[in-house]
Structures are given as C-alpha cells and as structure tokens.
Amino acid sequence: MKCYLCGQPATTIYEPTNPFSPKTTCPLCGTYYLEPAFRAQMEHFQSRFGNEAYQKALQHMQQLTQAGLMVFVGNYEAPLTQSDGKYREIQDIIHAIGYQVPTLNKMDR
C-alpha cells in the first residue's frame, strides 16, 4: 500500500481494535492512523482550496508524523481509533498552514 502523505510504499497493519483506520508506517513519514472521516475532510479541503493548499497540508502532516505516532481523526470527541499517539483533527492541520474553514455544525450556529 502507498503512504497517504507522500505516495511512497508503506506498511499497513489492520488491527482488530482499529478496524476503520489501519496503522500505516512509512520509512519517510513515520507512523500514523488515518480515519475515513479525516480523509473525506481532506478531499473536501483539496476541492475547495486546490492542490497547492492540499500539498501544504500533507507536508504538515508529514512533519507531525516524523515527530511521533499520530492519529488523524474525524472528531476528537468520538474517535474511531484507539491509540496512545497524538490526535489531530482537520482544523488543527489547516489552521497550522494558515487556512480557516468555518465549522458548519448546526450546534455551532
């Protein structure tokens, strides 16, 4: 399987405790979990802001995973992945690279 962050060959392990987000280890990027909701949010970010912004986001994610185990989640309050890694949501990533996307949750209105 290829690394989501850099496209290089990576090892993917499907753990019984984390059936929705496999553990990916890339020699270049490090080790991370990527939840399906986070991936969908990244695709939306790419469609809204373009490939250059998307590549910046991936590079930031790479830097984070190089520093230690990361879990990229759709929602901090209800993560699908159980790990002792550091949890990050899409907002954490895009704010770090200078983008703002308003939350469209009805509870926030």
N, C-alpha and C positions, 0 to 999 in steps of 0.2 A: 504494500500500500504506500501511497505517497503522503508526505507531510503536508498538512493543510497550509502551514505557514510559509514553506519555501518550495514545495513541489519535489523535493528530493526523496529518494527511497527511505522509508521509515518502518519501524516495527510497531505493529498494532496488536494489543492484547485485549481480548474481551473477557472481562472479569464477571463472575456471577453476581457480585454486589453492585456492579455498574453496567447493566445490560444496554442502556441507552447511549452511553458515552465511553467508547473504548479508550484505553490508555495508549497514547502514541509516544514513541521515543524516536527522536531524530538525532543523528550524530551532530548535525549543525545547530539545531534549535533547542534541543533538550526534551524534557518530558512534560506532557500535558494531557488533560482531558478536554474534549470539546463537545458540549451538549448540543443536540439538534436545534434547540431554540436559539442558541447563540449563533450558530451557523446561519440560520434563517435571517437573524437580525443583521449579520454582516453582509449578506446578499442584498438586503434592503438598503443598507448604508451605501454599498457599491452602486446600486442603481440610482440612488438619489444624488450622490456626490462624485461619482466617477471612479475610474480605475486608479488615478493617482492618489486620491484620498484612501482608497481601499488598500493600496500597497503600503502606504504610510502606517495604516492600522496593523497590517500584518507584520511590518517591521517592528512596531512597538511590541506586539505580542511575542515576537521572536526574542526581543531583549528581555522581556519578563521571564520567558521560559528558560533562557540561558542562565538566569539567576537562581532558578529553583523550580520545583514542581508547581504547575499552575492548573487551575480548574476554571475554564471559561464557561460560565453558567448563564442560563436564560433569566434566572431570578434568584437573588440571594436568599429570599425568604422561603423558597421552595426548590432547592437544588435537587436535581435528579442524581447527582454524583456524590458519593461519599469518599472523602479523601482528606489527608492531612496537608494537602497543598494549599496554596493561596487562591482564594476565589476572586474572580473578576467578572463583572457584567460588561455589556457593550458600552454603556455610558462611561465606565472607567477608562476604556480604551480610547474612545473617540474624544473625550474631554482632554486626555493627555496629549493628543496630537492637534488640539486646537479647534475641534468641531463641537457644535452644540446641536442637539436634536431634542425638541421638546417631548416630554412624556405625554403620550396620548391616552393614558389610562383614565377611564371615566371617574375613578376615585380622586384623581388629582384636580378635577375641574371645580 
